[in-house]
Amino acid sequence: MTVRERAAKVKLIAFDIDGVMTDGKLYYSDDGRELKAFNTLDGQGLRFLRQAGVELAIITGRDSGAVTARAKNLDIHHLFQGVADKHACMSALLARLDLDWSEAAYMGDDVVDLPTMQACAFSAAPDNAHPTVRAKADFVSAHRGGEGAVREVCDLILAARQGKLHD
């Protein structure tokens, strides 16, 4: 099955945060608050996917108020933070939504994401992902995490669902 065919079947896509929706750097204010920068083009791509009927989720190993705020801003209802076992979390979410792994996608950047990525029908990674992850992903973005990688994957899924080639 081609990447386009895999992407066309996606009904749920989950994303890691650090290194995927952000540049992977951890920023702290003087008072110890964690800060993150998110890409507005990525956000618009996520809105387009949601409007097309694709369920969106965030599954991340860290807890962050910035992620909570971003998920709320993007109307992402499936938010899971502080997750040690992303595969189990995704499995439970699929069961709750009455979906199958063959309808799922995941975008990650590090080896802890691989079990979930490999179970999904479609997997993606940003250009700056760990080399092992890039080698095993179905699709590797031309963009780095936090710099348009998520938007590229959103556009690919939308184009595939509409039967168009991705540029």
N, C-alpha and C positions, 0 to 999 in steps of 0.2 A: 504494500500500500504506500502511495506517495505521501509526502508531507502535506500536500494540499488536501488529499483525501482524509488524512487523519485530522487535520484542522477543521474540516467541514463538519465533522461529527461532534465537535465540542459543544456541550450543553452547560458545563461548569469548568471554570478555570480558577485555580488558586495560585497565589503569588507569595513568595518569600518577600521580605522587606529589604533588609540590609544587603546591598549589592545588587538588588533587582529593581526595586522602586526607588532606592537611594543609591548614592555613589559608594556605599559601604563604609564610609568613614563615620566615626562616632564623634559628635561635637558636644561639648559640655559648656554650659554657661558658668560664670564665676560662682554661682550659688549651687552648682551641681546638677542643674536640670539638663536633660539630654535634648539636643536639638537635631532635627533632620531636615534635609531639603528634598522636596519632591518636584518632579517635572510636570509642568502644566499640560504639555502635549500628551504625556502618559495618561494623565487624568481624563483628558477629553476622549482618548481612545477607550478607556474603561467605561465612560458614559455611553459611548457608541455601542460597545458590546452589550451593556445592560439593556439599552433600548432595543437591541436586536433579540433580546430574550435569553442571553447567556447569563447564567448565575456567576457571581463573582465572590471570591473568598480570599482572605489573607490568612496565611498560616506561618507564624514566625516564632522563633525560639526565644526572643527577647520580649520584654514588656516595655511599652513606651506610650506615654500620653500623647505624643506627637502622632503616633500611628492611630490611636483611637480617634483623634481629631481628623486625620486624613480620611479614615474609613467613613466617618460620619459625613464629612464634606462630599465624598463620592457616593454616598448612599450604599455602601457595602455593608450588608447585614451579617455576613458570615465572617466574623473576625475572631481569630484564635491567637492569643499571645501567650508567651511562656510555655510553648509546646515542646516537649522533649521528644515525642514520637509523632512526627508529622504524617507518617503513613497511616497510623491508627486514627489520627484526627481526620484525615481525608476520607478514610474508609467509613467512619461514623457519619460524616457529612453526606457522603454519597447515599448511605442507607436512609438517612433522614429525608433526603430529597428524592428518594426512589429512583436513583440513577445508578449506572454501572460504570466501572473503570473504563469501559470502551467509549464512554461519553465525556470523559474527564481529561483535563489538561493541567499541567503544573509548570511554573517557571521558577527555577532556582539557580543558585550560583555556586553552591559548595557541596562537598561530598555528603553532608547530612541530608541533602535534598534528594539524593539519588534513589533511595527506595521508593519514594513517592513518584518521582519522575518516571521511573522505569515501569511502575504499575499502571500509569496513565496511558491512554491511547495516543496522546500528543504531549511532548515535552519540549521546553524551550529554555534557553540560557542566554544571558547577555554576553557580549564580546569579552568582557573581563572576568568571566566565570573561571573557576578552577579548571585546569586543563582536562582533568578526568571527566568533569561535568560537561564541558564543551564536546568532548569526544563521544559521549553517550547521549547527548540531547538530539532530538529529531530536528530541531531548528536552532541555530545560533544567530542571534541578532548581529547586525553590523554595528550596533550601538552598545555603549557601555551601560551598566546599571545606573539608573538615575539620569540618564542622558538620552532617553528616547527608545530604549530597548523594549519597554512594555508597550509603547505605542506601536512599534513595528510588529509585535506579536498580535496585538489587537487588530491591526489592519490586515494582517495575514489571515486571521480567523474570519473576519468579516468578508474579505474577498473570496475565501474558499467557500463560505456558506452561500455566497451569492453566485458561485460558479465562475468567478473571475480569476484571472492570473494575478498573483502578487508581483508588483514591480520591485 
